[in-house]
Amino acid sequence: MEPFLNAAMIIISIALIAVILLQIRGEGSGAFGAAQSTFRVRRGVELLFFRFTIVLIVVFVVVAILSARFSDL
């Protein structure tokens, strides 16, 4: 079961990185902390990416806990 969990963590982490990079918007240096100072409402695809990111994070944490639980120490 451990190889399956390791592969799942790799796939989930790559998907999480991709979704986070797809969310970056703005004027060039959004990846390095340039934040917008106005409040915006997420709509459409942006809302979908936001919710999908949350789901991926929860799944990643669950798989990490299961991996630690089933590891051979």
N, C-alpha and C positions, 0 to 999 in steps of 0.2 A: 504494500500500500504506500510505502514511503516514496518509491520512484514516481508513482502517480501524483502524489501531493507536490513533489518537487517540480514536476513538469507543469502542474496546474499553477503553481506560484510563478513560474517563469512566464507562462502565457498570460496570466492575469496582470503581472507587472508590466509586460510589454504593452498590453491593451490600455492599462492605466496611464502609462507615459504618453501613448498616442492620443488618448482622449484629452489629457491635460494640455498637450501641445496644440491640439485643434481648438481649444478654448481661448488661446492667447490671441487677443485682438489689439488693435491700436496702432500707434505710430512707431513701429520699428522695435523699440527696446522693451516691449511688454514682458519678455521673459526675465528681465533683470530688475523687476520691482517697480516699474513705472505704473503707479496706480491712478485711477481716475478719481477725482474728488467729488463727483456728482453721483447721486443715487440713480440707479437704473433698474428697470424691471426686466427680468429675463423672459424672453418669449421665443416660441418656435424652436428652432434647432438648438439655440443656446440653452434653453431650459432642458431640452432632451439631453444634451451633453452634461449639464450640471447634475441632473438626476442619475445619469448613467455613471458618472464619476463617483457619486456617493455609493451606488450599488457595488461598483467594483472595489471600492475601499473596504466595504463591509465584507464582501466575499474574500478579499485578500486577507483580512484579519482573521476570519474564521478558518481559512485554509492554513494560515500560519499557526494558529492555536492547535489545530488538528495535527499538523506536521510535528509540532513540539510534543504533543501528547503521544503520538505513535512512533517517535524516534527511538532507535535502539541505543540506549546509553550504557 
